[in-house]
Amino acid sequence: MAGILRNAFTEGMKKQLYTYFWESYDETPPKYTEFFEVVNSDAAYEQFTSAIGLGELLEKPEDEDIQYDAPMESYTIICKNRSFARGVKFSYEAIQDSKQAGNLLQNSVGTWGGKLNVTKEKFYAKFFNYGAYSAGNDVFNNTISGLVTDSSGTLIYDGKALFATDHPDKVGGTYSNFESAYSLTHDNIKTVYTTFHVTNAKDERGDVVELQADTLLIPPALLWTAREILESTLIPGSMDNDTNVLKSILTPVTWRYLTDTDGWFMIQKGKGLMATNREEVSLDFWQDEQNKRYYASCFTRFGGCVTNWRYMFANNISTS
């Protein structure tokens, strides 16, 4: 009868690790999926160029020629998939002399299950935490060396920070989706709401589009202030018994990974931000025959990019 080969041991252990990884996985739904459009990807990166449709119809006076129009090309957007991994190694003696070798490996690898959500949450929170940085941030840089160059570098597709006061359109106009000193107040929400839905509700050729903010994204420290403003029947702090016109106009959502404790964002969920899934988590386990060490690794690939800044407005966050 043939003996059990070592690769049979490592393959069997790998299956155990997978089972324990998913059993130990933190089932709390991640928040980033509420703000990003999540799509599957089958390449190193996704690239697309947005096009602007035809303009509004123009009145044609009798017996005069029709005025002709043409679509406009907007910006080219690249979204690269990044690799995330971690490994752990054990000496031969640590595994062989442990009375519960399986538990030693499982308890170690199982912790990656809970960290997967944290890794993604922290990555996608960077879009908000560093979104107003005038120098940008690597999270916006989708260049892959030797393969594709993101011409906007550490900024977004129009060469500006995600949250900026001078986003250009294609016909000479500029727009702002950032206020550096707006604290979270009843009046400031009304002002930003109007800017969001009127001033910024234009496409790249300056034509009217429809936007609909639905969420007030905030750090936990602002939850009570947000609820007073958005859930009170009467205007908070007013002695005139006036009806609160902002009641239920936005849904407050807290995200613990936001770093500006007094910053806040008005957004339309699932618009303007893309998250790509390239490879689901893979686990591996093997033994090095030279030193008898045991190794385990965890690997996954995903990415993210900005597709349209108009669906979000930032207030009171850091610029550097």
BANU-50024 format. One record per residue (C-alpha): residue in one letter; residue number from 0; x, y, z. Coordinates in steps of 0.2 Angstrom, whole numbers. Layout:
<rs>
<r><residuo>A</residuo><num>NUM</num><east>X</east><north>Y</north><up>Z</up></r>
...
</rs>
This chain:
<rs>
<r><residuo>M</residuo><num>0</num><east>0</east><north>0</north><up>0</up></r>
<r><residuo>A</residuo><num>1</num><east>7</east><north>17</north><up>-5</up></r>
<r><residuo>G</residuo><num>2</num><east>11</east><north>30</north><up>8</up></r>
<r><residuo>I</residuo><num>3</num><east>2</east><north>47</north><up>9</up></r>
<r><residuo>L</residuo><num>4</num><east>12</east><north>60</north><up>-1</up></r>
<r><residuo>R</residuo><num>5</num><east>16</east><north>77</north><up>6</up></r>
<r><residuo>N</residuo><num>6</num><east>7</east><north>86</north><up>-7</up></r>
<r><residuo>A</residuo><num>7</num><east>-9</east><north>76</north><up>-2</up></r>
<r><residuo>F</residuo><num>8</num><east>-7</east><north>83</north><up>15</up></r>
<r><residuo>T</residuo><num>9</num><east>-5</east><north>101</north><up>9</up></r>
<r><residuo>E</residuo><num>10</num><east>-20</east><north>100</north><up>-3</up></r>
<r><residuo>G</residuo><num>11</num><east>-30</east><north>93</north><up>11</up></r>
<r><residuo>M</residuo><num>12</num><east>-25</east><north>107</north><up>23</up></r>
<r><residuo>K</residuo><num>13</num><east>-29</east><north>120</north><up>9</up></r>
<r><residuo>K</residuo><num>14</num><east>-47</east><north>114</north><up>9</up></r>
<r><residuo>Q</residuo><num>15</num><east>-48</east><north>115</north><up>27</up></r>
<r><residuo>L</residuo><num>16</num><east>-41</east><north>133</north><up>27</up></r>
<r><residuo>Y</residuo><num>17</num><east>-54</east><north>138</north><up>14</up></r>
<r><residuo>T</residuo><num>18</num><east>-68</east><north>131</north><up>24</up></r>
<r><residuo>Y</residuo><num>19</num><east>-62</east><north>140</north><up>40</up></r>
<r><residuo>F</residuo><num>20</num><east>-59</east><north>156</north><up>31</up></r>
<r><residuo>W</residuo><num>21</num><east>-76</east><north>158</north><up>24</up></r>
<r><residuo>E</residuo><num>22</num><east>-84</east><north>152</north><up>41</up></r>
<r><residuo>S</residuo><num>23</num><east>-74</east><north>165</north><up>50</up></r>
<r><residuo>Y</residuo><num>24</num><east>-78</east><north>178</north><up>37</up></r>
<r><residuo>D</residuo><num>25</num><east>-86</east><north>194</north><up>44</up></r>
<r><residuo>E</residuo><num>26</num><east>-103</east><north>194</north><up>37</up></r>
<r><residuo>T</residuo><num>27</num><east>-106</east><north>212</north><up>41</up></r>
<r><residuo>P</residuo><num>28</num><east>-110</east><north>220</north><up>24</up></r>
<r><residuo>P</residuo><num>29</num><east>-97</east><north>232</north><up>18</up></r>
<r><residuo>K</residuo><num>30</num><east>-102</east><north>250</north><up>17</up></r>
<r><residuo>Y</residuo><num>31</num><east>-93</east><north>254</north><up>1</up></r>
<r><residuo>T</residuo><num>32</num><east>-105</east><north>244</north><up>-10</up></r>
<r><residuo>E</residuo><num>33</num><east>-118</east><north>257</north><up>-6</up></r>
<r><residuo>F</residuo><num>34</num><east>-108</east><north>271</north><up>-14</up></r>
<r><residuo>F</residuo><num>35</num><east>-99</east><north>263</north><up>-28</up></r>
<r><residuo>E</residuo><num>36</num><east>-106</east><north>254</north><up>-43</up></r>
<r><residuo>V</residuo><num>37</num><east>-98</east><north>237</north><up>-41</up></r>
<r><residuo>V</residuo><num>38</num><east>-94</east><north>228</north><up>-58</up></r>
<r><residuo>N</residuo><num>39</num><east>-84</east><north>212</north><up>-63</up></r>
<r><residuo>S</residuo><num>40</num><east>-68</east><north>214</north><up>-73</up></r>
<r><residuo>D</residuo><num>41</num><east>-59</east><north>201</north><up>-83</up></r>
<r><residuo>A</residuo><num>42</num><east>-43</east><north>211</north><up>-87</up></r>
<r><residuo>A</residuo><num>43</num><east>-29</east><north>221</north><up>-80</up></r>
<r><residuo>Y</residuo><num>44</num><east>-39</east><north>237</north><up>-81</up></r>
<r><residuo>E</residuo><num>45</num><east>-55</east><north>244</north><up>-88</up></r>
<r><residuo>Q</residuo><num>46</num><east>-55</east><north>259</north><up>-100</up></r>
<r><residuo>F</residuo><num>47</num><east>-69</east><north>269</north><up>-107</up></r>
<r><residuo>T</residuo><num>48</num><east>-72</east><north>286</north><up>-115</up></r>
<r><residuo>S</residuo><num>49</num><east>-88</east><north>294</north><up>-111</up></r>
<r><residuo>A</residuo><num>50</num><east>-98</east><north>303</north><up>-125</up></r>
<r><residuo>I</residuo><num>51</num><east>-109</east><north>318</north><up>-123</up></r>
<r><residuo>G</residuo><num>52</num><east>-126</east><north>316</north><up>-133</up></r>
<r><residuo>L</residuo><num>53</num><east>-134</east><north>328</north><up>-144</up></r>
<r><residuo>G</residuo><num>54</num><east>-140</east><north>345</north><up>-138</up></r>
<r><residuo>E</residuo><num>55</num><east>-157</east><north>352</north><up>-136</up></r>
<r><residuo>L</residuo><num>56</num><east>-169</east><north>354</north><up>-150</up></r>
<r><residuo>L</residuo><num>57</num><east>-169</east><north>372</north><up>-158</up></r>
<r><residuo>E</residuo><num>58</num><east>-183</east><north>381</north><up>-165</up></r>
<r><residuo>K</residuo><num>59</num><east>-183</east><north>381</north><up>-184</up></r>
<r><residuo>P</residuo><num>60</num><east>-190</east><north>396</north><up>-192</up></r>
<r><residuo>E</residuo><num>61</num><east>-201</east><north>393</north><up>-208</up></r>
<r><residuo>D</residuo><num>62</num><east>-191</east><north>390</north><up>-223</up></r>
<r><residuo>E</residuo><num>63</num><east>-174</east><north>390</north><up>-214</up></r>
<r><residuo>D</residuo><num>64</num><east>-161</east><north>376</north><up>-214</up></r>
<r><residuo>I</residuo><num>65</num><east>-161</east><north>364</north><up>-199</up></r>
<r><residuo>Q</residuo><num>66</num><east>-146</east><north>367</north><up>-188</up></r>
<r><residuo>Y</residuo><num>67</num><east>-135</east><north>351</north><up>-186</up></r>
<r><residuo>D</residuo><num>68</num><east>-127</east><north>345</north><up>-171</up></r>
<r><residuo>A</residuo><num>69</num><east>-114</east><north>331</north><up>-167</up></r>
<r><residuo>P</residuo><num>70</num><east>-110</east><north>321</north><up>-151</up></r>
<r><residuo>M</residuo><num>71</num><east>-95</east><north>326</north><up>-141</up></r>
<r><residuo>E</residuo><num>72</num><east>-81</east><north>315</north><up>-134</up></r>
<r><residuo>S</residuo><num>73</num><east>-79</east><north>318</north><up>-116</up></r>
<r><residuo>Y</residuo><num>74</num><east>-65</east><north>310</north><up>-105</up></r>
<r><residuo>T</residuo><num>75</num><east>-55</east><north>294</north><up>-106</up></r>
<r><residuo>I</residuo><num>76</num><east>-56</east><north>285</north><up>-89</up></r>
<r><residuo>I</residuo><num>77</num><east>-45</east><north>270</north><up>-84</up></r>
<r><residuo>C</residuo><num>78</num><east>-48</east><north>259</north><up>-69</up></r>
<r><residuo>K</residuo><num>79</num><east>-34</east><north>247</north><up>-65</up></r>
<r><residuo>N</residuo><num>80</num><east>-36</east><north>231</north><up>-54</up></r>
<r><residuo>R</residuo><num>81</num><east>-24</east><north>231</north><up>-40</up></r>
<r><residuo>S</residuo><num>82</num><east>-17</east><north>216</north><up>-31</up></r>
<r><residuo>F</residuo><num>83</num><east>-18</east><north>213</north><up>-12</up></r>
<r><residuo>A</residuo><num>84</num><east>-10</east><north>199</north><up>-3</up></r>
<r><residuo>R</residuo><num>85</num><east>-3</east><north>193</north><up>14</up></r>
<r><residuo>G</residuo><num>86</num><east>7</east><north>178</north><up>19</up></r>
<r><residuo>V</residuo><num>87</num><east>12</east><north>168</north><up>35</up></r>
<r><residuo>K</residuo><num>88</num><east>25</east><north>155</north><up>38</up></r>
<r><residuo>F</residuo><num>89</num><east>27</east><north>142</north><up>51</up></r>
<r><residuo>S</residuo><num>90</num><east>43</east><north>132</north><up>56</up></r>
<r><residuo>Y</residuo><num>91</num><east>42</east><north>113</north><up>53</up></r>
<r><residuo>E</residuo><num>92</num><east>43</east><north>111</north><up>72</up></r>
<r><residuo>A</residuo><num>93</num><east>29</east><north>123</north><up>76</up></r>
<r><residuo>I</residuo><num>94</num><east>17</east><north>113</north><up>65</up></r>
<r><residuo>Q</residuo><num>95</num><east>23</east><north>96</north><up>69</up></r>
<r><residuo>D</residuo><num>96</num><east>24</east><north>98</north><up>88</up></r>
<r><residuo>S</residuo><num>97</num><east>8</east><north>107</north><up>90</up></r>
<r><residuo>K</residuo><num>98</num><east>-5</east><north>96</north><up>97</up></r>
<r><residuo>Q</residuo><num>99</num><east>-18</east><north>105</north><up>87</up></r>
<r><residuo>A</residuo><num>100</num><east>-9</east><north>109</north><up>71</up></r>
<r><residuo>G</residuo><num>101</num><east>-25</east><north>111</north><up>61</up></r>
<r><residuo>N</residuo><num>102</num><east>-31</east><north>124</north><up>74</up></r>
<r><residuo>L</residuo><num>103</num><east>-15</east><north>134</north><up>73</up></r>
<r><residuo>L</residuo><num>104</num><east>-16</east><north>136</north><up>54</up></r>
<r><residuo>Q</residuo><num>105</num><east>-35</east><north>139</north><up>54</up></r>
<r><residuo>N</residuo><num>106</num><east>-34</east><north>152</north><up>68</up></r>
<r><residuo>S</residuo><num>107</num><east>-21</east><north>161</north><up>59</up></r>
<r><residuo>V</residuo><num>108</num><east>-28</east><north>160</north><up>41</up></r>
<r><residuo>G</residuo><num>109</num><east>-46</east><north>163</north><up>47</up></r>
<r><residuo>T</residuo><num>110</num><east>-41</east><north>180</north><up>53</up></r>
<r><residuo>W</residuo><num>111</num><east>-39</east><north>185</north><up>35</up></r>
<r><residuo>G</residuo><num>112</num><east>-58</east><north>182</north><up>33</up></r>
<r><residuo>G</residuo><num>113</num><east>-62</east><north>197</north><up>44</up></r>
<r><residuo>K</residuo><num>114</num><east>-48</east><north>208</north><up>37</up></r>
<r><residuo>L</residuo><num>115</num><east>-54</east><north>206</north><up>19</up></r>
<r><residuo>N</residuo><num>116</num><east>-69</east><north>218</north><up>22</up></r>
<r><residuo>V</residuo><num>117</num><east>-58</east><north>230</north><up>32</up></r>
<r><residuo>T</residuo><num>118</num><east>-45</east><north>230</north><up>17</up></r>
<r><residuo>K</residuo><num>119</num><east>-58</east><north>235</north><up>5</up></r>
<r><residuo>E</residuo><num>120</num><east>-67</east><north>247</north><up>16</up></r>
<r><residuo>K</residuo><num>121</num><east>-51</east><north>257</north><up>19</up></r>
<r><residuo>F</residuo><num>122</num><east>-46</east><north>257</north><up>1</up></r>
<r><residuo>Y</residuo><num>123</num><east>-63</east><north>264</north><up>-5</up></r>
<r><residuo>A</residuo><num>124</num><east>-64</east><north>276</north><up>9</up></r>
<r><residuo>K</residuo><num>125</num><east>-48</east><north>284</north><up>2</up></r>
<r><residuo>F</residuo><num>126</num><east>-58</east><north>291</north><up>-12</up></r>
<r><residuo>F</residuo><num>127</num><east>-67</east><north>302</north><up>1</up></r>
<r><residuo>N</residuo><num>128</num><east>-53</east><north>305</north><up>13</up></r>
<r><residuo>Y</residuo><num>129</num><east>-41</east><north>311</north><up>0</up></r>
<r><residuo>G</residuo><num>130</num><east>-53</east><north>317</north><up>-12</up></r>
<r><residuo>A</residuo><num>131</num><east>-50</east><north>336</north><up>-9</up></r>
<r><residuo>Y</residuo><num>132</num><east>-31</east><north>334</north><up>-8</up></r>
<r><residuo>S</residuo><num>133</num><east>-24</east><north>347</north><up>-21</up></r>
<r><residuo>A</residuo><num>134</num><east>-10</east><north>335</north><up>-25</up></r>
<r><residuo>G</residuo><num>135</num><east>-21</east><north>320</north><up>-27</up></r>
<r><residuo>N</residuo><num>136</num><east>-18</east><north>303</north><up>-20</up></r>
<r><residuo>D</residuo><num>137</num><east>-11</east><north>286</north><up>-27</up></r>
<r><residuo>V</residuo><num>138</num><east>-29</east><north>279</north><up>-25</up></r>
<r><residuo>F</residuo><num>139</num><east>-34</east><north>290</north><up>-41</up></r>
<r><residuo>N</residuo><num>140</num><east>-19</east><north>285</north><up>-51</up></r>
<r><residuo>N</residuo><num>141</num><east>-23</east><north>270</north><up>-62</up></r>
<r><residuo>T</residuo><num>142</num><east>-7</east><north>269</north><up>-72</up></r>
<r><residuo>I</residuo><num>143</num><east>0</east><north>252</north><up>-74</up></r>
<r><residuo>S</residuo><num>144</num><east>19</east><north>253</north><up>-78</up></r>
<r><residuo>G</residuo><num>145</num><east>23</east><north>247</north><up>-96</up></r>
<r><residuo>L</residuo><num>146</num><east>4</east><north>244</north><up>-100</up></r>
<r><residuo>V</residuo><num>147</num><east>-7</east><north>259</north><up>-98</up></r>
<r><residuo>T</residuo><num>148</num><east>-4</east><north>277</north><up>-93</up></r>
<r><residuo>D</residuo><num>149</num><east>-17</east><north>287</north><up>-83</up></r>
<r><residuo>S</residuo><num>150</num><east>-14</east><north>304</north><up>-90</up></r>
<r><residuo>S</residuo><num>151</num><east>-23</east><north>312</north><up>-75</up></r>
<r><residuo>G</residuo><num>152</num><east>-10</east><north>304</north><up>-63</up></r>
<r><residuo>T</residuo><num>153</num><east>-15</east><north>306</north><up>-45</up></r>
<r><residuo>L</residuo><num>154</num><east>-30</east><north>317</north><up>-49</up></r>
<r><residuo>I</residuo><num>155</num><east>-47</east><north>312</north><up>-58</up></r>
<r><residuo>Y</residuo><num>156</num><east>-50</east><north>311</north><up>-76</up></r>
<r><residuo>D</residuo><num>157</num><east>-52</east><north>331</north><up>-78</up></r>
<r><residuo>G</residuo><num>158</num><east>-36</east><north>334</north><up>-70</up></r>
<r><residuo>K</residuo><num>159</num><east>-43</east><north>340</north><up>-54</up></r>
<r><residuo>A</residuo><num>160</num><east>-45</east><north>333</north><up>-37</up></r>
<r><residuo>L</residuo><num>161</num><east>-62</east><north>323</north><up>-35</up></r>
<r><residuo>F</residuo><num>162</num><east>-68</east><north>337</north><up>-24</up></r>
<r><residuo>A</residuo><num>163</num><east>-63</east><north>354</north><up>-32</up></r>
<r><residuo>T</residuo><num>164</num><east>-70</east><north>371</north><up>-34</up></r>
<r><residuo>D</residuo><num>165</num><east>-65</east><north>372</north><up>-53</up></r>
<r><residuo>H</residuo><num>166</num><east>-70</east><north>357</north><up>-62</up></r>
<r><residuo>P</residuo><num>167</num><east>-70</east><north>362</north><up>-81</up></r>
<r><residuo>D</residuo><num>168</num><east>-83</east><north>356</north><up>-94</up></r>
<r><residuo>K</residuo><num>169</num><east>-80</east><north>355</north><up>-112</up></r>
<r><residuo>V</residuo><num>170</num><east>-88</east><north>372</north><up>-117</up></r>
<r><residuo>G</residuo><num>171</num><east>-78</east><north>383</north><up>-105</up></r>
<r><residuo>G</residuo><num>172</num><east>-89</east><north>382</north><up>-89</up></r>
<r><residuo>T</residuo><num>173</num><east>-82</east><north>378</north><up>-72</up></r>
<r><residuo>Y</residuo><num>174</num><east>-91</east><north>370</north><up>-57</up></r>
<r><residuo>S</residuo><num>175</num><east>-88</east><north>367</north><up>-38</up></r>
<r><residuo>N</residuo><num>176</num><east>-92</east><north>351</north><up>-28</up></r>
<r><residuo>F</residuo><num>177</num><east>-82</east><north>357</north><up>-13</up></r>
<r><residuo>E</residuo><num>178</num><east>-84</east><north>369</north><up>2</up></r>
<r><residuo>S</residuo><num>179</num><east>-69</east><north>369</north><up>13</up></r>
<r><residuo>A</residuo><num>180</num><east>-78</east><north>378</north><up>28</up></r>
<r><residuo>Y</residuo><num>181</num><east>-96</east><north>372</north><up>28</up></r>
<r><residuo>S</residuo><num>182</num><east>-100</east><north>364</north><up>45</up></r>
<r><residuo>L</residuo><num>183</num><east>-115</east><north>352</north><up>46</up></r>
<r><residuo>T</residuo><num>184</num><east>-129</east><north>364</north><up>48</up></r>
<r><residuo>H</residuo><num>185</num><east>-147</east><north>366</north><up>42</up></r>
<r><residuo>D</residuo><num>186</num><east>-143</east><north>381</north><up>31</up></r>
<r><residuo>N</residuo><num>187</num><east>-128</east><north>373</north><up>24</up></r>
<r><residuo>I</residuo><num>188</num><east>-137</east><north>357</north><up>19</up></r>
<r><residuo>K</residuo><num>189</num><east>-150</east><north>368</north><up>10</up></r>
<r><residuo>T</residuo><num>190</num><east>-136</east><north>378</north><up>1</up></r>
<r><residuo>V</residuo><num>191</num><east>-127</east><north>363</north><up>-5</up></r>
<r><residuo>Y</residuo><num>192</num><east>-143</east><north>354</north><up>-10</up></r>
<r><residuo>T</residuo><num>193</num><east>-147</east><north>368</north><up>-22</up></r>
<r><residuo>T</residuo><num>194</num><east>-129</east><north>368</north><up>-29</up></r>
<r><residuo>F</residuo><num>195</num><east>-130</east><north>349</north><up>-31</up></r>
<r><residuo>H</residuo><num>196</num><east>-147</east><north>349</north><up>-40</up></r>
<r><residuo>V</residuo><num>197</num><east>-146</east><north>365</north><up>-50</up></r>
<r><residuo>T</residuo><num>198</num><east>-129</east><north>373</north><up>-53</up></r>
<r><residuo>N</residuo><num>199</num><east>-120</east><north>356</north><up>-55</up></r>
<r><residuo>A</residuo><num>200</num><east>-134</east><north>347</north><up>-64</up></r>
<r><residuo>K</residuo><num>201</num><east>-126</east><north>350</north><up>-81</up></r>
<r><residuo>D</residuo><num>202</num><east>-117</east><north>339</north><up>-93</up></r>
<r><residuo>E</residuo><num>203</num><east>-100</east><north>342</north><up>-101</up></r>
<r><residuo>R</residuo><num>204</num><east>-108</east><north>353</north><up>-114</up></r>
<r><residuo>G</residuo><num>205</num><east>-117</east><north>363</north><up>-101</up></r>
<r><residuo>D</residuo><num>206</num><east>-134</east><north>355</north><up>-104</up></r>
<r><residuo>V</residuo><num>207</num><east>-146</east><north>352</north><up>-90</up></r>
<r><residuo>V</residuo><num>208</num><east>-146</east><north>334</north><up>-83</up></r>
<r><residuo>E</residuo><num>209</num><east>-156</east><north>326</north><up>-68</up></r>
<r><residuo>L</residuo><num>210</num><east>-146</east><north>323</north><up>-52</up></r>
<r><residuo>Q</residuo><num>211</num><east>-154</east><north>316</north><up>-36</up></r>
<r><residuo>A</residuo><num>212</num><east>-144</east><north>316</north><up>-20</up></r>
<r><residuo>D</residuo><num>213</num><east>-151</east><north>303</north><up>-8</up></r>
<r><residuo>T</residuo><num>214</num><east>-138</east><north>301</north><up>6</up></r>
<r><residuo>L</residuo><num>215</num><east>-129</east><north>311</north><up>19</up></r>
<r><residuo>L</residuo><num>216</num><east>-112</east><north>302</north><up>21</up></r>
<r><residuo>I</residuo><num>217</num><east>-104</east><north>306</north><up>38</up></r>
<r><residuo>P</residuo><num>218</num><east>-92</east><north>300</north><up>51</up></r>
<r><residuo>P</residuo><num>219</num><east>-100</east><north>293</north><up>67</up></r>
<r><residuo>A</residuo><num>220</num><east>-96</east><north>309</north><up>77</up></r>
<r><residuo>L</residuo><num>221</num><east>-109</east><north>318</north><up>66</up></r>
<r><residuo>L</residuo><num>222</num><east>-123</east><north>306</north><up>68</up></r>
<r><residuo>W</residuo><num>223</num><east>-133</east><north>315</north><up>81</up></r>
<r><residuo>T</residuo><num>224</num><east>-131</east><north>332</north><up>72</up></r>
<r><residuo>A</residuo><num>225</num><east>-137</east><north>324</north><up>56</up></r>
<r><residuo>R</residuo><num>226</num><east>-152</east><north>315</north><up>64</up></r>
<r><residuo>E</residuo><num>227</num><east>-157</east><north>332</north><up>73</up></r>
<r><residuo>I</residuo><num>228</num><east>-157</east><north>341</north><up>56</up></r>
<r><residuo>L</residuo><num>229</num><east>-164</east><north>327</north><up>45</up></r>
<r><residuo>E</residuo><num>230</num><east>-176</east><north>318</north><up>57</up></r>
<r><residuo>S</residuo><num>231</num><east>-184</east><north>332</north><up>67</up></r>
<r><residuo>T</residuo><num>232</num><east>-202</east><north>337</north><up>63</up></r>
<r><residuo>L</residuo><num>233</num><east>-198</east><north>355</north><up>67</up></r>
<r><residuo>I</residuo><num>234</num><east>-182</east><north>365</north><up>63</up></r>
<r><residuo>P</residuo><num>235</num><east>-169</east><north>361</north><up>77</up></r>
<r><residuo>G</residuo><num>236</num><east>-165</east><north>376</north><up>88</up></r>
<r><residuo>S</residuo><num>237</num><east>-179</east><north>387</north><up>81</up></r>
<r><residuo>M</residuo><num>238</num><east>-191</east><north>395</north><up>93</up></r>
<r><residuo>D</residuo><num>239</num><east>-203</east><north>399</north><up>79</up></r>
<r><residuo>N</residuo><num>240</num><east>-211</east><north>382</north><up>78</up></r>
<r><residuo>D</residuo><num>241</num><east>-207</east><north>381</north><up>59</up></r>
<r><residuo>T</residuo><num>242</num><east>-209</east><north>365</north><up>50</up></r>
<r><residuo>N</residuo><num>243</num><east>-192</east><north>356</north><up>46</up></r>
<r><residuo>V</residuo><num>244</num><east>-192</east><north>356</north><up>27</up></r>
<r><residuo>L</residuo><num>245</num><east>-176</east><north>345</north><up>27</up></r>
<r><residuo>K</residuo><num>246</num><east>-185</east><north>331</north><up>36</up></r>
<r><residuo>S</residuo><num>247</num><east>-181</east><north>315</north><up>27</up></r>
<r><residuo>I</residuo><num>248</num><east>-174</east><north>324</north><up>12</up></r>
<r><residuo>L</residuo><num>249</num><east>-158</east><north>314</north><up>14</up></r>
<r><residuo>T</residuo><num>250</num><east>-153</east><north>297</north><up>23</up></r>
<r><residuo>P</residuo><num>251</num><east>-139</east><north>299</north><up>35</up></r>
<r><residuo>V</residuo><num>252</num><east>-126</east><north>285</north><up>33</up></r>
<r><residuo>T</residuo><num>253</num><east>-111</east><north>284</north><up>45</up></r>
<r><residuo>W</residuo><num>254</num><east>-95</east><north>276</north><up>39</up></r>
<r><residuo>R</residuo><num>255</num><east>-81</east><north>273</north><up>52</up></r>
<r><residuo>Y</residuo><num>256</num><east>-67</east><north>274</north><up>39</up></r>
<r><residuo>L</residuo><num>257</num><east>-70</east><north>292</north><up>36</up></r>
<r><residuo>T</residuo><num>258</num><east>-55</east><north>301</north><up>44</up></r>
<r><residuo>D</residuo><num>259</num><east>-62</east><north>319</north><up>45</up></r>
<r><residuo>T</residuo><num>260</num><east>-72</east><north>319</north><up>60</up></r>
<r><residuo>D</residuo><num>261</num><east>-82</east><north>335</north><up>55</up></r>
<r><residuo>G</residuo><num>262</num><east>-82</east><north>332</north><up>36</up></r>
<r><residuo>W</residuo><num>263</num><east>-98</east><north>327</north><up>27</up></r>
<r><residuo>F</residuo><num>264</num><east>-103</east><north>322</north><up>10</up></r>
<r><residuo>M</residuo><num>265</num><east>-119</east><north>324</north><up>0</up></r>
<r><residuo>I</residuo><num>266</num><east>-120</east><north>310</north><up>-13</up></r>
<r><residuo>Q</residuo><num>267</num><east>-131</east><north>300</north><up>-25</up></r>
<r><residuo>K</residuo><num>268</num><east>-128</east><north>282</north><up>-21</up></r>
<r><residuo>G</residuo><num>269</num><east>-121</east><north>270</north><up>-34</up></r>
<r><residuo>K</residuo><num>270</num><east>-116</east><north>285</north><up>-46</up></r>
<r><residuo>G</residuo><num>271</num><east>-100</east><north>292</north><up>-51</up></r>
<r><residuo>L</residuo><num>272</num><east>-89</east><north>279</north><up>-42</up></r>
<r><residuo>M</residuo><num>273</num><east>-84</east><north>262</north><up>-49</up></r>
<r><residuo>A</residuo><num>274</num><east>-77</east><north>247</north><up>-40</up></r>
<r><residuo>T</residuo><num>275</num><east>-70</east><north>233</north><up>-50</up></r>
<r><residuo>N</residuo><num>276</num><east>-69</east><north>214</north><up>-44</up></r>
<r><residuo>R</residuo><num>277</num><east>-55</east><north>206</north><up>-54</up></r>
<r><residuo>E</residuo><num>278</num><east>-51</east><north>190</north><up>-43</up></r>
<r><residuo>E</residuo><num>279</num><east>-60</east><north>183</north><up>-28</up></r>
<r><residuo>V</residuo><num>280</num><east>-49</east><north>178</north><up>-13</up></r>
<r><residuo>S</residuo><num>281</num><east>-38</east><north>163</north><up>-16</up></r>
<r><residuo>L</residuo><num>282</num><east>-29</east><north>154</north><up>-2</up></r>
<r><residuo>D</residuo><num>283</num><east>-13</east><north>143</north><up>-4</up></r>
<r><residuo>F</residuo><num>284</num><east>-3</east><north>132</north><up>7</up></r>
<r><residuo>W</residuo><num>285</num><east>13</east><north>123</north><up>4</up></r>
<r><residuo>Q</residuo><num>286</num><east>29</east><north>117</north><up>12</up></r>
<r><residuo>D</residuo><num>287</num><east>47</east><north>122</north><up>7</up></r>
<r><residuo>E</residuo><num>288</num><east>57</east><north>105</north><up>5</up></r>
<r><residuo>Q</residuo><num>289</num><east>73</east><north>115</north><up>8</up></r>
<r><residuo>N</residuo><num>290</num><east>69</east><north>121</north><up>26</up></r>
<r><residuo>K</residuo><num>291</num><east>53</east><north>111</north><up>29</up></r>
<r><residuo>R</residuo><num>292</num><east>44</east><north>127</north><up>33</up></r>
<r><residuo>Y</residuo><num>293</num><east>25</east><north>128</north><up>30</up></r>
<r><residuo>Y</residuo><num>294</num><east>18</east><north>143</north><up>21</up></r>
<r><residuo>A</residuo><num>295</num><east>0</east><north>150</north><up>19</up></r>
<r><residuo>S</residuo><num>296</num><east>-5</east><north>165</north><up>8</up></r>
<r><residuo>C</residuo><num>297</num><east>-20</east><north>175</north><up>4</up></r>
<r><residuo>F</residuo><num>298</num><east>-22</east><north>184</north><up>-13</up></r>
<r><residuo>T</residuo><num>299</num><east>-36</east><north>195</north><up>-21</up></r>
<r><residuo>R</residuo><num>300</num><east>-37</east><north>208</north><up>-35</up></r>
<r><residuo>F</residuo><num>301</num><east>-49</east><north>223</north><up>-36</up></r>
<r><residuo>G</residuo><num>302</num><east>-49</east><north>242</north><up>-40</up></r>
<r><residuo>G</residuo><num>303</num><east>-59</east><north>258</north><up>-41</up></r>
<r><residuo>C</residuo><num>304</num><east>-60</east><north>274</north><up>-50</up></r>
<r><residuo>V</residuo><num>305</num><east>-71</east><north>290</north><up>-52</up></r>
<r><residuo>T</residuo><num>306</num><east>-82</east><north>291</north><up>-67</up></r>
<r><residuo>N</residuo><num>307</num><east>-92</east><north>307</north><up>-64</up></r>
<r><residuo>W</residuo><num>308</num><east>-89</east><north>320</north><up>-50</up></r>
<r><residuo>R</residuo><num>309</num><east>-106</east><north>327</north><up>-51</up></r>
<r><residuo>Y</residuo><num>310</num><east>-114</east><north>314</north><up>-40</up></r>
<r><residuo>M</residuo><num>311</num><east>-105</east><north>320</north><up>-24</up></r>
<r><residuo>F</residuo><num>312</num><east>-102</east><north>336</north><up>-15</up></r>
<r><residuo>A</residuo><num>313</num><east>-89</east><north>337</north><up>0</up></r>
<r><residuo>N</residuo><num>314</num><east>-89</east><north>349</north><up>14</up></r>
<r><residuo>N</residuo><num>315</num><east>-76</east><north>353</north><up>28</up></r>
<r><residuo>I</residuo><num>316</num><east>-63</east><north>340</north><up>24</up></r>
<r><residuo>S</residuo><num>317</num><east>-44</east><north>341</north><up>22</up></r>
<r><residuo>T</residuo><num>318</num><east>-35</east><north>347</north><up>7</up></r>
<r><residuo>S</residuo><num>319</num><east>-18</east><north>341</north><up>12</up></r>
</rs>
